[in-house]
């Protein structure tokens, strides 16, 4: 920020990177009117504050009305400015506005540092005024894809280990993101930190994004590796139309997007067709080209006129996904696979613990506690994709296991398979009338105590919220002496202002002997 730029701050949000925009002019803080306020303006504020990129540009008092002067109105930034005061506006204090229309900003709080381009580097998160590195223990390609796309850097090509972008100097955040790859930004992904092991700067998360050179994308599918094809040219995304789209062209698209082999080339049905500008009309590939623009795209008009050019789509091998649904949490539920553009279930014939282990590992949910059948988590619908699955337990993905052919089975949905993974977590109050009792957590399939050391009122309130018992409570101290029975899984659960869920709170690592004295076990009373 160069000399003379007006200082900005964000007020009444969740931290210094979200809130109502306030500008300091002539020694006095004032607000910005929401008229014409958009993401380009918000991006300049986030950049000026060192808060990553912009997620939202709420206007009209989203963060509550400010007070004092309204310093700026009709702000129009180009996006290249280094400070909000460099953008054009009506003039200081010139407005036809009121504080109900005060502009706000939510910044992402994510950035990549120490890379040779803006689209690679060590991942850093901004938390309560401090940038810190992210632990790589649970960082995977799906998380990285979401970050690359949000930073307008294409998709994730790799997540290098071993610190290629240097060591960080601030804290190492132990948050684990659990993205499915379709989210618009990391803030939409489920997050856990509870029980995470300590992490050093030798194990920082990093990513190398495709850096916008990914001039292709697939839209309307259930993953980044299936859907209708669009191409980026001259600053805009356009449709790809063809009258003889087949597996040669699809192979090139899948390879260019690092999505593995092509499974299907298709023309989307009418409801899924595009409506925007056409970027490419007619393309012929041999199938070995590195990207679509290296194929023959200058077909004569006579060839194009012979057939009807329609929107084109692909399903790549990399679109396959697994998920757990209809369970009590992210790591327990009915097993479903995304294959050839639709979700389907698994038959429970010969379904056992090694099969469940592969699913749990694949989802970052630890090991398997139980493999269940007979639609334990309810009956699914649609396809039953796999039957007679026979994993060793060491496979990287469920579809690597021996099984019958895709879609071949003699089952009904009353035989849908499910799993309970070790990282499925739940809270309860033992021997409780509902909202008062000994706090227990389920981990690795076993209920155990939570120790009270370092426990704050914020921790108690988030436990109450998770239990459906309101959002306030007290930590009881009238406790018996003696030794605890059963595991005591957690200690030093220290929820802070940035945590919105009990599972996001930092704590000591999982340990069945976290405390062994009954006086250290947490008993709480929720008060609504």
Secondary structure, 3 states (H helix, E strand, C coil): CCCCCCCEEEEEEEECCEEEEEEEECCEEEEEECCCCCHHHHHHHHHHHCCCCEEECCCCCCCCCCCCCEEECCCECCCCCCCHHHCECCCCCCCCCCHHHECEEEECCEEEEECCCCCEEEEEEEECCEEEEEECCCCCHHHHHHHHHHCCCCCEEECCCCCCCCCCCCCEECCEEECCCCCCCHHHCEEECCCCCCCCHHHECEEEECCCCCCEEEEECCCCCEEEEEEEECCEEEEEEECCCCHHHHHHHHHHCCCCCEEEEECCCHHHCCCCCEEEECCECCCCCCCHHHCECCCCHHHHHHCCCEECEEEEHHHCEEEEEEEEECCEEEEEEEECCEEEEEECCCCCHHHHHHHHHHCCCCCEEEEECCCCCCCCCCEEEECCCECCCCCCCHHHCECCCCCCCCCCHHHECEEEECCCCEEEEECCCCCEEEEEEEECCEEEEEECCCCCHHHHHHHHHHCCCCCCEEECCCCCCCECCCCEEECCCECCCCCCCHHHCECCCCCCECCCEHHHECEEEECC
